[in-house]
Amino acid sequence: MHRKHSLLDLLAGRRSTPSLQLSGPGPTDAELDAMLREAVRVPDHGKLAPWRVIAIRDADVARFGEWTAAHHAAVDPTLPDAAREKDRLRYAHASCVLVVVASVTPGHKVPECEQLLSAGCVAFSLLLAAHGLGFAAQWLTGWAAYDAAVHDQLGLAPNENIVGFIHIGRSTVEPPERVRPDPTAKLTHWSPA
Ligand SMILES: Cc1cc2nc3c(=O)[nH]c(=O)nc-3n(C[C@H](O)[C@H](O)[C@H](O)COP(=O)(O)O)c2cc1C
């Protein structure tokens, strides 16, 4: 019972820290290894392991932000300066961004949506693992997650998609709790008529 309560406490304490409030240091190599080792222990129909993770760390996070901002401005010359700055700043704070990639096998008997869900579990497990190690984190997507040139830049194959950018760092502020859905309103019970 004690172990179960510990997990519920971990779930209850997790919340996102907005990426703009993150700072360094990010996870060490050993912490990153530990997070990944546990985060890949996800439900996975057919043992396809239909996901992978690309780590962008330290100075490369800002470089990625500069690249995405420049790319966005190049494809949309009317992009307001404020939007370009928002692109750049999005990757200017976290010390580590883990790109969770769904590597889906099309036409497999395990439906693509189930493979995608397994990849989503990896992303959430990474949030939990980061929280468990005392890091602050946020799962973001934004336009970059769906942009073909960003996919090329990150070396994604045609069957791959970005499930999320997991921004990880430290935070000195306690992230504000947001209003959570009422679980009783989300639960119904079925029994045979
Ligand atoms: C797939 C996915 C993509 C998300 N993308 C964004 C995003 O681009 N921008 C954003 O502000 N929040 C985004 N969020 C929401 C945050 O990650 C987070 O869930 C929310 O800010 C607070 O919830 P939490 O405290 O339970 O983590 C996304 C969430 C999911 C599941």
The ligand as a MOL file (V3000), in Angstrom:
LIG
                    3D

  0  0  0     0  0            999 V3000
M  V30 BEGIN CTAB
M  V30 COUNTS 31 33 0 0 0
M  V30 BEGIN ATOM
M  V30 1 C -0.2090 16.9970 -26.6800 0
M  V30 2 C -0.1550 18.2420 -25.8390 0
M  V30 3 C 0.3400 19.4120 -26.3840 0
M  V30 4 C 0.3790 20.5890 -25.6450 0
M  V30 5 N 0.8680 21.7210 -26.2270 0
M  V30 6 C 0.8350 22.8760 -25.5460 0
M  V30 7 C 1.3110 24.0650 -26.1540 0
M  V30 8 O 1.8030 24.0650 -27.2770 0
M  V30 9 N 1.2110 25.2150 -25.4400 0
M  V30 10 C 0.6850 25.2310 -24.1650 0
M  V30 11 O 0.6100 26.3060 -23.5680 0
M  V30 12 N 0.2670 24.1080 -23.5470 0
M  V30 13 C 0.3250 22.9380 -24.2170 0
M  V30 14 N -0.1130 21.7880 -23.6100 0
M  V30 15 C -0.6220 21.8520 -22.2270 0
M  V30 16 C 0.4730 21.7940 -21.1850 0
M  V30 17 O 1.4240 20.8050 -21.4480 0
M  V30 18 C -0.0810 21.4600 -19.7760 0
M  V30 19 O -0.8240 20.2980 -19.8580 0
M  V30 20 C -0.9040 22.5560 -19.1840 0
M  V30 21 O -0.2780 23.7630 -19.3940 0
M  V30 22 C -1.0630 22.4130 -17.6670 0
M  V30 23 O -1.3970 21.1480 -17.2760 0
M  V30 24 P -0.5730 20.3330 -16.2020 0
M  V30 25 O -0.2000 21.2630 -15.0740 0
M  V30 26 O -1.4900 19.2490 -15.7650 0
M  V30 27 O 0.6400 19.7670 -16.9030 0
M  V30 28 C -0.1130 20.5960 -24.3240 0
M  V30 29 C -0.5820 19.4010 -23.7480 0
M  V30 30 C -0.6100 18.2370 -24.4990 0
M  V30 31 C -1.1220 16.9730 -23.8680 0
M  V30 END ATOM
M  V30 BEGIN BOND
M  V30 1 1 1 2
M  V30 2 1 2 3
M  V30 3 2 2 30
M  V30 4 2 3 4
M  V30 5 1 4 5
M  V30 6 1 4 28
M  V30 7 2 5 6
M  V30 8 1 6 7
M  V30 9 1 6 13
M  V30 10 2 7 8
M  V30 11 1 7 9
M  V30 12 1 9 10
M  V30 13 2 10 11
M  V30 14 1 10 12
M  V30 15 2 12 13
M  V30 16 1 13 14
M  V30 17 1 14 15
M  V30 18 1 14 28
M  V30 19 1 15 16
M  V30 20 1 16 17
M  V30 21 1 16 18
M  V30 22 1 18 19
M  V30 23 1 18 20
M  V30 24 1 20 21
M  V30 25 1 20 22
M  V30 26 1 22 23
M  V30 27 1 23 24
M  V30 28 2 24 25
M  V30 29 1 24 26
M  V30 30 1 24 27
M  V30 31 2 28 29
M  V30 32 1 29 30
M  V30 33 1 30 31
M  V30 END BOND
M  V30 END CTAB
M  END
